[in-house]
Each structure stands twice: as C-alpha cells, then as structure tokens.
Amino acid sequence: MNADIAIVGGGIVGLATAYHLTQKFSDKKIVVLEKESEIAHHQTGNNSGVIHSGLYYKPGSLKAKNCIDGYHMLLEFCDANDIPYDLCGKVVVATDKSELGRLRNLFDRGRENGLEGLEMLDQARLKEIEPHLAGIQGIYVPQTGIINYRNVCQKLAEKIEENGGEIHLNTIVKSIEEKPEEIQIVTNKNFVECKMMVNCAGLYSDKVASMHLGKIDTRIIPFRGEYYELTTEAEHLVKHLIYPVPDPAFPFLGVHFTRMVDGGIEAGPNAVFAFKKEGYHKTDFDLKEFLGSLFWRGFQKVMFKYWKTGLGEMYRSLSKKAFTKALQRLIPEVRKEHLVAAPSGVRAQACDRTGGLLDDFKLVTEKRAIHVINAPSPAATSSLSIGKTIADMVELN
C-alpha cells in the first residue's frame, strides 16, 4: 500500500493528528494503522473522561500550552458536532496544613496559565460547595469538565474518512525501514510505503520508535489505574470533581472522585506497576514486557526512589479497606460497602535512563518521522492541539 503519510495508532492523539493532516493535505493519501479491531481501545477508551483545565502544568511547558489550547479546540469541536460534555467544575482540596503551600502554588500556577474564575476556598466555602468534603482550604476550578472520549474519537474518524483519509484496523506494525525516498512499514497484512510516518502508538510508542531509530533513551513503563464506582445511595456525597493536592515529586494525582458524563461517580485511581503493557487486570502478565520494564536501568532507579510509595499503591490494590481509607481523607462518609469494582485503565509513563519519570509531552522529530514518545494525561484534552502541532511540522515534497 502506498501512502503519503501513515499514522501508527488509532487512539485520540493519532486520530486528532490524522484529522488535521487530512485538512492540511486534502490531495494526499493519509492512512491510520490501528492494531485493534476498533479505535480508541486502550488509553483513550479506558480513562476517566476528564476535560482538564491546565491548572497543574508548568507555564511554558508543552503540557500547559497544548492543554489550554486543546481545551478550547475540544469544546469547539464538540459544540460543532453535537458531542455531549459537562463543565461541572473541580475542587482541589488540602486536608492538612502541610499542603497549604502547595495549594497556593497551584492557584498561582493556574492564574499564570491563564485560567479565569479560579476561587480560593476557605473551610466554610468548601462546605457550601461540597458539604461532605473534609478539608481546610481548597481551589474551585470552573473550567474542568467531563466527556466520553470515545464519542470524540468516533466523530474524528468520521471526519478523517470524509476528508479522504483511511483507517485500517487489525493492522499490526512489525518492522520499519527508512529508505532514501520513503519509509517502509511492514505490517501483519502488507507493506506500507509512505513519505512520512507519525508514531502515536501510546503504550507501544517506544517499541515503534526503536523499530525506526534503534535503541532510544526512553522506555514506556505501564501503570495500571484501578477504579471503584460509588453505589447509587452514595452518589449524593460528590457534587463536583474532587482532587487532593498533588505531590509534585510524583507524576500521578492521587485517588480522587470523578463524575462521569453518562452518570455515576468513579473513585480512584491508584497507580500500580503493571506486569504487561495492556495489563488491565491484576493477573495479566507478559514475561518479555515484564522483564523489559524490570531490567530498564531507569525504572530500577525509580523503584529505588519510590519504593515506599509503590508499596502503598500495591497495598491499596490488594486491600479494599486501604483504598477506602485513602478516599476517606477527602470524604469521611465513604464506606467500603459504597464501592463497587469498575474497569481499570493503563497509563503509558515514559521513563528515561537516569530514572526520570517524564512529566512533559515528548516528541522526537526525524526527516521522515515524528515520534510521540510521551503523551500521558492530559493528552486526551490536549489531543486536537497536539495533532495540529504535528500537522504544522509536516511538510511534503
């Protein structure tokens, strides 16, 4: 198969990229290669569906810029295509005096990132907004919302095909070879010869990049996020999205409460090292992938640095009582019997050789390829901005 541009990966970042490319190059053949039998099957289809505001991210970083731009682009796309969403707002709450400094820094960062309507909440105001919440101070973020990202992906796929693009499902990339005038991608079905390749393979972005570049200095480490849903009788305890003050030394936000656009409330996630890249269940195991993570020097340094935190996450994974206790820091009235097990997600967390857990998005550009090596949360919110950024970088002879 001949194509001008091939995008590897049919998650929301790959589809947003293909969408912008089909708009920019209306006369070119653009194909999406997706290994599953449906689009948005992994990270996109298994996340908590939050529209992030850009509160957390370092001003000037790729995350900050793309999240804020992507937020507005996402809402415009949804409005134009009748995709439901709800800007229900979020409360970030400090439950201990030691967190107040970080909460203030978060408030200042949000303002620096251009967020409007942020409100610093004292204890009385917290109780007005969230009557069941335990906290001494908080931030109200009106821009945060909820959505089903699968719906966004379905509409993106429609637009791609309307613009002349193609989406090939059940197509697994086996190898990549760069030739003088093209890149040849070998799949389980055929050879794809293209002038430009964009790697948006998510959990396997490192593997796809290494097929093209050889050894790279980054490895994707999978972390499973496990959730519970609140029973119907407990849903009244949560009015908005409720988050703790994040630990800046750790790339995960901690267990929190998330309203879902189709109804119900999720509680979680934890962050447990997964023994398989697509390890959605505790028993999922792949020896090669497990050893690939375990013997990665960078991840060994991460384990040494965060062993205590990691053990705590694993304990919460095995103990519903411990998971409940973590949630009770935010809402003391939550009981173990209020929690019903819900599907898990897996986060692709990039780790470099030095033991750094990459916090920002990472794109590696080559003459005939762009590799999206790291695109964790808020990649879904940021996807249309990331896709446009990539499309702007692509030039065809």
BELBELMO-V772212 format. One record per residue. N is the residue number from 1. RES is the residue in three letters. PHI is phi in degrees with one decimal (* if undefined). PSI is psi in whole degrees, 0 to 359 (* if undefined). BURIAL is 1 if it has 16 or more other C-alpha atoms within 10 Angstrom, else 0. Layout:
BEGIN
N_RES_PHI_PSI_BURIAL / N_RES_PHI_PSI_BURIAL
END
This chain:
BEGIN
1_MET_*_131_0 / 2_ASN_-98.6_141_0 / 3_ALA_-149.5_158_1 / 4_ASP_-82.4_316_1 / 5_ILE_-135.9_134_1 / 6_ALA_-118.8_129_1 / 7_ILE_-106.5_125_1 / 8_VAL_-94.9_113_1 / 9_GLY_117.0_123_1 / 10_GLY_-108.5_35_1 / 11_GLY_-84.2_188_1 / 12_ILE_-67.8_328_1 / 13_VAL_-70.7_316_1 / 14_GLY_-62.2_318_1 / 15_LEU_-70.4_320_1 / 16_ALA_-63.3_322_1 / 17_THR_-64.4_313_1 / 18_ALA_-62.4_322_1 / 19_TYR_-59.2_311_1 / 20_HIS_-68.7_324_1 / 21_LEU_-67.0_322_1 / 22_THR_-69.0_335_1 / 23_GLN_-75.7_320_1 / 24_LYS_-73.6_319_0 / 25_PHE_-116.4_72_1 / 26_SER_-67.6_340_0 / 27_ASP_-100.2_7_0 / 28_LYS_-108.3_156_1 / 29_LYS_-89.9_119_1 / 30_ILE_-123.0_127_1 / 31_VAL_-125.4_146_1 / 32_VAL_-110.0_129_1 / 33_LEU_-108.2_114_1 / 34_GLU_-122.5_128_1 / 35_LYS_-74.8_338_1 / 36_GLU_-89.2_174_1 / 37_SER_-85.8_1_0 / 38_GLU_-149.3_158_0 / 39_ILE_-79.0_164_1 / 40_ALA_55.0_39_1 / 41_HIS_-82.9_334_1 / 42_HIS_-108.5_251_1 / 43_GLN_-57.3_318_1 / 44_THR_-62.9_318_1 / 45_GLY_-87.2_358_1 / 46_ASN_-126.1_22_1 / 47_ASN_-97.4_181_1 / 48_SER_-87.5_1_1 / 49_GLY_72.8_33_1 / 50_VAL_-91.4_136_1 / 51_ILE_-92.4_107_1 / 52_HIS_-81.7_146_1 / 53_SER_-88.6_336_1 / 54_GLY_100.8_18_1 / 55_LEU_-65.0_319_1 / 56_TYR_-84.3_341_1 / 57_TYR_-93.4_144_1 / 58_LYS_-57.4_125_1 / 59_PRO_-54.1_134_1 / 60_GLY_89.8_348_0 / 61_SER_-74.8_163_0 / 62_LEU_-60.8_323_1 / 63_LYS_-61.9_312_1 / 64_ALA_-62.0_310_1 / 65_LYS_-63.6_311_1 / 66_ASN_-72.9_328_1 / 67_CYS_-67.1_314_1 / 68_ILE_-69.3_315_1 / 69_ASP_-65.2_317_1 / 70_GLY_-65.2_326_1 / 71_TYR_-56.9_309_1 / 72_HIS_-68.2_321_1 / 73_MET_-65.5_322_1 / 74_LEU_-64.1_313_1 / 75_LEU_-63.7_320_1 / 76_GLU_-62.6_317_0 / 77_PHE_-63.7_317_1 / 78_CYS_-66.2_318_1 / 79_ASP_-62.8_319_0 / 80_ALA_-71.2_337_0 / 81_ASN_-119.3_16_0 / 82_ASP_56.2_42_0 / 83_ILE_-95.4_121_1 / 84_PRO_-69.9_142_0 / 85_TYR_-153.7_169_1 / 86_ASP_-142.7_115_0 / 87_LEU_-83.9_80_1 / 88_CYS_-86.1_347_1 / 89_GLY_84.7_160_1 / 90_LYS_-137.0_146_1 / 91_VAL_-116.2_124_1 / 92_VAL_-102.0_124_1 / 93_VAL_-122.5_136_1 / 94_ALA_-95.4_126_1 / 95_THR_-103.3_357_1 / 96_ASP_-145.0_148_0 / 97_LYS_-59.4_331_0 / 98_SER_-65.0_343_0 / 99_GLU_-94.0_354_1 / 100_LEU_-65.8_322_1 / 101_GLY_-63.3_317_0 / 102_ARG_-66.9_325_1 / 103_LEU_-64.4_315_1 / 104_ARG_-62.1_318_0 / 105_ASN_-61.8_323_0 / 106_LEU_-65.3_318_1 / 107_PHE_-60.6_314_1 / 108_ASP_-64.8_321_0 / 109_ARG_-65.0_318_1 / 110_GLY_-59.3_317_1 / 111_ARG_-64.1_319_1 / 112_GLU_-63.8_329_0 / 113_ASN_-82.1_3_1 / 114_GLY_90.4_12_0 / 115_LEU_-72.3_136_1 / 116_GLU_-109.6_149_0 / 117_GLY_82.5_6_0 / 118_LEU_-60.5_141_1 / 119_GLU_-133.1_126_0 / 120_MET_-82.5_127_1 / 121_LEU_-108.2_128_1 / 122_ASP_-83.1_180_0 / 123_GLN_-62.5_321_0 / 124_ALA_-66.6_318_0 / 125_ARG_-68.4_324_1 / 126_LEU_-56.4_315_1 / 127_LYS_-66.7_329_0 / 128_GLU_-66.0_316_0 / 129_ILE_-77.2_316_0 / 130_GLU_-132.2_90_1 / 131_PRO_-59.7_335_0 / 132_HIS_-100.6_5_1 / 133_LEU_-84.3_137_1 / 134_ALA_-96.3_119_1 / 135_GLY_-172.7_159_1 / 136_ILE_-107.7_341_1 / 137_GLN_-163.8_157_1 / 138_GLY_-159.2_176_1 / 139_ILE_-124.9_133_1 / 140_TYR_-100.1_128_1 / 141_VAL_-117.9_100_1 / 142_PRO_-70.7_337_1 / 143_GLN_-74.4_339_1 / 144_THR_-65.9_141_1 / 145_GLY_-143.1_186_1 / 146_ILE_-134.5_151_1 / 147_ILE_-161.6_163_1 / 148_ASN_-103.2_108_1 / 149_TYR_-69.9_341_1 / 150_ARG_-62.4_322_1 / 151_ASN_-63.2_321_0 / 152_VAL_-62.9_317_1 / 153_CYS_-65.5_321_1 / 154_GLN_-61.2_318_1 / 155_LYS_-69.3_320_1 / 156_LEU_-59.1_317_1 / 157_ALA_-61.9_319_1 / 158_GLU_-60.2_315_0 / 159_LYS_-65.4_320_1 / 160_ILE_-59.2_312_1 / 161_GLU_-69.9_324_1 / 162_GLU_-61.7_327_0 / 163_ASN_-83.5_3_1 / 164_GLY_97.7_0_1 / 165_GLY_-77.1_166_1 / 166_GLU_-126.3_142_1 / 167_ILE_-119.5_118_1 / 168_HIS_-107.6_111_1 / 169_LEU_-87.1_168_1 / 170_ASN_54.1_35_0 / 171_THR_-118.5_108_1 / 172_ILE_-103.5_126_1 / 173_VAL_-75.4_127_1 / 174_LYS_-104.0_321_0 / 175_SER_-158.9_163_1 / 176_ILE_-137.0_133_1 / 177_GLU_-133.6_127_0 / 178_GLU_-91.9_128_1 / 179_LYS_-113.3_172_0 / 180_PRO_-54.8_322_0 / 181_GLU_-116.4_1_0 / 182_GLU_-163.1_171_1 / 183_ILE_-112.2_134_1 / 184_GLN_-107.9_121_1 / 185_ILE_-106.3_120_1 / 186_VAL_-94.6_124_1 / 187_THR_-115.5_178_1 / 188_ASN_-69.3_352_0 / 189_LYS_-112.8_321_0 / 190_ASN_-164.3_184_0 / 191_PHE_-99.7_133_1 / 192_VAL_-112.1_116_1 / 193_GLU_-104.6_122_1 / 194_CYS_-140.0_161_1 / 195_LYS_-83.7_335_1 / 196_MET_-148.6_141_1 / 197_MET_-123.9_141_1 / 198_VAL_-121.9_122_1 / 199_ASN_-94.9_108_1 / 200_CYS_-123.7_48_1 / 201_ALA_-86.5_6_1 / 202_GLY_61.0_244_1 / 203_LEU_-60.7_337_1 / 204_TYR_-111.7_20_1 / 205_SER_-63.6_326_1 / 206_ASP_-68.2_321_1 / 207_LYS_-66.3_315_1 / 208_VAL_-64.3_319_1 / 209_ALA_-62.8_320_1 / 210_SER_-70.8_332_1 / 211_MET_-60.1_326_1 / 212_HIS_-91.8_318_1 / 213_LEU_-103.3_351_1 / 214_GLY_83.0_210_0 / 215_LYS_-64.2_135_0 / 216_ILE_-120.9_164_0 / 217_ASP_-92.1_14_0 / 218_THR_-133.8_141_1 / 219_ARG_-127.2_139_1 / 220_ILE_-84.9_121_1 / 221_ILE_-106.3_124_1 / 222_PRO_-84.0_132_1 / 223_PHE_-120.5_123_1 / 224_ARG_-83.2_133_1 / 225_GLY_-106.8_116_1 / 226_GLU_-100.7_139_1 / 227_TYR_-123.3_157_1 / 228_TYR_-121.2_160_1 / 229_GLU_-111.9_145_1 / 230_LEU_-76.1_141_1 / 231_THR_-65.8_162_0 / 232_THR_-57.2_320_0 / 233_GLU_-70.5_346_0 / 234_ALA_-101.3_355_1 / 235_GLU_-63.7_334_1 / 236_HIS_-66.1_347_0 / 237_LEU_-72.8_344_1 / 238_VAL_-126.0_123_1 / 239_LYS_-101.9_325_1 / 240_HIS_-124.1_195_1 / 241_LEU_-82.4_139_1 / 242_ILE_-126.1_121_1 / 243_TYR_-124.1_149_1 / 244_PRO_-80.1_170_1 / 245_VAL_-71.3_123_1 / 246_PRO_-72.5_154_1 / 247_ASP_-85.5_116_0 / 248_PRO_-64.5_343_0 / 249_ALA_-84.5_353_0 / 250_PHE_-128.3_136_0 / 251_PRO_-79.7_4_1 / 252_PHE_-108.7_152_1 / 253_LEU_-88.4_350_1 / 254_GLY_88.7_164_1 / 255_VAL_-65.3_141_1 / 256_HIS_-151.7_179_1 / 257_PHE_-113.2_131_1 / 258_THR_-129.1_120_1 / 259_ARG_-69.9_146_1 / 260_MET_-110.3_143_1 / 261_VAL_-65.1_334_1 / 262_ASP_-94.2_8_0 / 263_GLY_106.4_153_0 / 264_GLY_91.4_169_0 / 265_ILE_-133.9_126_1 / 266_GLU_-90.9_147_1 / 267_ALA_-125.8_125_1 / 268_GLY_137.7_197_1 / 269_PRO_-97.9_167_1 / 270_ASN_-84.1_189_1 / 271_ALA_-142.1_96_1 / 272_VAL_-111.6_131_1 / 273_PHE_-54.9_124_1 / 274_ALA_-93.7_141_1 / 275_PHE_-85.5_9_1 / 276_LYS_-157.3_145_1 / 277_LYS_-62.5_326_1 / 278_GLU_-111.8_47_1 / 279_GLY_-89.9_82_1 / 280_TYR_-80.9_348_1 / 281_HIS_-121.5_154_1 / 282_LYS_-58.2_329_1 / 283_THR_-89.9_356_0 / 284_ASP_-69.2_132_0 / 285_PHE_-150.2_134_1 / 286_ASP_-133.4_114_0 / 287_LEU_-58.5_314_0 / 288_LYS_-64.0_316_0 / 289_GLU_-70.1_323_1 / 290_PHE_-62.4_312_1 / 291_LEU_-68.4_326_0 / 292_GLY_-61.5_323_1 / 293_SER_-75.0_313_1 / 294_LEU_-63.8_325_0 / 295_PHE_-96.1_6_0 / 296_TRP_-74.4_121_1 / 297_ARG_-56.9_322_1 / 298_GLY_-62.7_319_1 / 299_PHE_-70.8_328_1 / 300_GLN_-59.9_321_1 / 301_LYS_-67.6_323_1 / 302_VAL_-62.4_315_1 / 303_MET_-61.4_319_1 / 304_PHE_-65.7_321_0 / 305_LYS_-74.4_321_0 / 306_TYR_-113.8_26_0 / 307_TRP_-59.9_322_0 / 308_LYS_-68.1_316_0 / 309_THR_-63.4_318_0 / 310_GLY_-61.7_319_1 / 311_LEU_-64.8_323_0 / 312_GLY_-63.7_320_1 / 313_GLU_-66.6_319_1 / 314_MET_-65.6_321_0 / 315_TYR_-62.4_317_1 / 316_ARG_-63.7_328_1 / 317_SER_-64.7_324_1 / 318_LEU_-91.8_342_0 / 319_SER_-121.8_110_0 / 320_LYS_-63.7_328_1 / 321_LYS_-62.3_317_0 / 322_ALA_-68.1_322_1 / 323_PHE_-62.1_316_1 / 324_THR_-60.9_318_1 / 325_LYS_-60.7_320_1 / 326_ALA_-64.2_320_1 / 327_LEU_-69.1_329_1 / 328_GLN_-69.2_343_1 / 329_ARG_-61.2_330_1 / 330_LEU_-93.3_312_1 / 331_ILE_-130.6_98_1 / 332_PRO_-61.0_337_0 / 333_GLU_-77.1_350_0 / 334_VAL_-66.1_133_1 / 335_ARG_-118.9_160_0 / 336_LYS_-56.4_322_1 / 337_GLU_-72.8_351_0 / 338_HIS_-82.0_351_1 / 339_LEU_-105.7_127_1 / 340_VAL_-118.9_131_0 / 341_ALA_-57.0_137_0 / 342_ALA_-125.7_165_0 / 343_PRO_-60.3_148_0 / 344_SER_-95.0_165_1 / 345_GLY_-123.1_168_1 / 346_VAL_-127.3_129_1 / 347_ARG_-99.6_132_1 / 348_ALA_-86.8_102_1 / 349_GLN_-103.9_116_1 / 350_ALA_-78.0_139_1 / 351_CYS_-133.6_129_1 / 352_ASP_-92.3_177_1 / 353_ARG_-65.5_336_1 / 354_THR_-83.4_357_0 / 355_GLY_93.0_12_1 / 356_GLY_-82.8_128_0 / 357_LEU_-87.2_110_1 / 358_LEU_-62.4_125_1 / 359_ASP_-92.5_325_1 / 360_ASP_-93.5_164_1 / 361_PHE_-62.2_150_1 / 362_LYS_-134.9_121_1 / 363_LEU_-116.6_133_1 / 364_VAL_-112.2_121_0 / 365_THR_-107.0_135_0 / 366_GLU_-127.2_175_0 / 367_LYS_-58.7_318_0 / 368_ARG_-119.6_16_1 / 369_ALA_-154.3_148_1 / 370_ILE_-126.0_123_1 / 371_HIS_-109.2_118_1 / 372_VAL_-87.2_94_1 / 373_ILE_-80.1_323_1 / 374_ASN_-135.9_117_1 / 375_ALA_-144.5_66_1 / 376_PRO_-79.5_186_1 / 377_SER_-52.5_132_1 / 378_PRO_-101.0_53_1 / 379_ALA_-61.8_323_1 / 380_ALA_-64.6_312_1 / 381_THR_-59.9_322_1 / 382_SER_-85.5_355_1 / 383_SER_-56.6_316_1 / 384_LEU_-67.6_328_1 / 385_SER_-72.1_317_1 / 386_ILE_-60.4_315_1 / 387_GLY_-60.6_319_1 / 388_LYS_-69.1_321_1 / 389_THR_-58.3_315_0 / 390_ILE_-66.1_314_1 / 391_ALA_-59.6_322_1 / 392_ASP_-66.4_334_0 / 393_MET_-80.1_338_0 / 394_VAL_-84.4_126_1 / 395_GLU_-128.5_131_0 / 396_LEU_-109.4_143_0 / 397_ASN_-73.0_*_0
END
